[in-house]
């Protein structure tokens, strides 16, 4: 489908397309959260968004592609929330525990402020194959973002596998904890939840640092033994 390229009323064609795309994403979020992906149709979505169907197809091939885009959109918002919180905490000179609590207060807070966000990202994606694939990619991206930050924060001289392992463990575990809390399976307050999760994050991080040091020391010893044999 050809797309308009000329400005209209001072707004570029790209800006108008982006705005329509976001309207579709926002309405898809509302509708899918209420009735699930299986109950959503392009016709209903366009009616709710007040847009002609052709505007749907200028951004998405089908509902599966829109589902993946919606997961990506929510993930970007969550990552941006976390990054802003981390920068704020660093600027305030927080120690490791305070920084973890500050970051998790904002990220978990963003998820539970509208529980549909967490459910759309982590529970409902299975109803849409493309959304499910993007969900898996998103979790890997979360873990990668945390791993890169931890390496920089702890001033590691090189990336270590354990940073990836620990990050994957923390992200996957935190997702399950948040969803369980929203489902009423954990009888703790939100503040207690954040405090507990932050404690585990710091404990895993410290353990990873100790494990890395132990492995490096062992490597140095083994290399020394090998040199003496040669």
N, C-alpha and C positions, 0 to 999 in steps of 0.2 A: 504494500500500500504506500503510495506517495505521500509525503508529509509536507505541510506548508513550511515555507522558509522565510516569508516576508514578515516584518514587524506588524503588529496590529494594536492601535491605540497606545503606541509607545512600548509595547511588550514584545519581546522577541518570540519567534516561533518555538525555540527550544524551551523558553520559560513557560509558555502556555502548555506545551506537551508535558513538561515536568509537573506543572500544577494539576493537570487532568489526571496524570498517573497517580499523584498523591491522593487525590480525591477518591479514586478507585480503590487504592490501598486502604484508606481510612474506612470506607464503607464496607469493604470486604472484611476488615477486622471486626467491625460491629456485627455484621450479619453472620459470619462464620462462628464468632464467639457465642452467638445466640442459638443457632440451629446446626452448627457443624458444617464441614466442607461438603458433605453429601447433599445437604439441603440447599446449596447455593447454585444459582445459574447465572450465566452472563446476562440474560434478559433482566432478571430481578436486580442484579447488581447495577446495571446501567440505569434502570428506573430509579433506584434509590439514590444514585449519584447525580441524577439529572443530566446524563450524558447519552449521546447517540452511541450505538454499538460500534460504529467505526472508530470512535475514540478509544474503545477498549482495545481494539486490534492494532492501534498505532503504538501501543506499549507492550501488549502481551499476546502470545500466540493462542493461549487457552487458559483455563482456570488453574491447571497444574503449574504453569509458569508464574501466574499471579501468586499462587501459594508460596512458591519458593521466594519470590520477591518480597512478600509480606514477612516471612521469617527473617530474611536479610535486613529488612527495614527495622524490625524490632531489635535485632541483634546489634545493629549499628547504634541505635539509641542507647542500648544497655552498655555497650563498650564506651561510648562517649560519656555516659554518666559516670562510669567507673574511672575513666582516665581523668576527668575533671576533678573527681573526689581525691584521687591520688595526688594530683598536682597541688590541690588546695592543702592537703595534709602535709606534703613536703615543704610547702612555703611556710607553714605554721610550725615547722620543726618537730613534728610528731616522731616519737620513737616507733619501733617496729610494731608493737602491739597496738598503740594508739592509731597508727596509720592503717593497720588492717581493719580495726573496728570502724574507722572513719569511712574507708572505702566500701566496706560491706554494709554499713548503715545506709549509704546512698544507693548501692546497687540492689541489695535485697529490698530496700525501701521502695525503689522504683518498680520492682516486680510485684510486690504485694499491694502497692497503692492502687493498682488495677489488676487483680488476680488473673484477668483474662490474658494479660501479657505473658505471664508464666505458663499458663495452660496452652496458649497458642504456640509458644516457643518449644515447650517441652512435653506436652501431653497430647495435643490434638493433631500434631503433624502427621501421625500415622494414617489419618484419613485422606491425606493427599500425598501421593508418591513423591512428587517434586519437593513438597514442603519437608517430607521426611528426610530426603537426601540433603537438603539445605540445613536441616536441623543437625545432622551429623557433622556437616562441614562447619557449622557455627560453633558447636562444642569444641571441635578441634581448633578453631580460630581463637576461642576463649582461652583454651589451654596454652596455645602458642603465645598469645599476648601476655599471659601471666608468666610463662617461662622466660620470655625475653626480658620482662620487667625485673624478675627475680635475679637474673644473671647480672643485669645492670645495677640493681639496688645493692646486691651483695658484692659488687665489684669483682666478679669472677674473672679470672684471666682467660678463660675459654669456656664455651658452652659444654655442659656435662649432661649426659643422658638422664641422670637422676633428676635434673631440673624439669625435663619433659615428663618423666614418670610422676613426679610429685605434683606437677601442675594438672596433669590429666586426672589424678586421684582427687585433688581438691575441687576441680570444676565439676566433675561427675558427681562427687559426693554432695557438694553444695546444692546442685540442682535437685537431687533426690530429697535432700533435707527440706528445701524450700517448698517443693510440691507436697511433701508429707505434712508440713506445717499448715499449708493452705487447706489440705484435706482434713485438718483437725486431728491428725494422728500424733501430734507432739504437743503435750500440755505445758508449753512454756510461752512466756510473753515474747513479743517481737524483739525487745531489748535483750532478753536473755538468749534468744536464738542467735542474734548477731554476736553477742559476747562469746557464746560457746563456739560458733563457727570460726570466729577470729582466733580463738585460742588454739583450735586445731590447725588453722592455717599457719600460725607462727610455729607451732610445735613441729609440723611437717617440714617447714622451711629450715628450722634449726637442725632437724635430723638430717635433712639433705646436705646441709653444709658440713656437718660432722662426717657423714658418710663419704662425701667427696674428699675431705682431708685424709681420711683413713685410706681410701683407695690410692690417692696420690702418694702418700707415704709408703704404702705397700709397693707401688710401682717403682719408686726410687730405690727401695731396698732390693727388689728383684733385679733392676738394671745394674745395681752395684755388684750383686752376686755374679751376674752374667759377665761383667767386665773382668772380674777377678779370675773367672774360669778361662776367659780368652787370654 
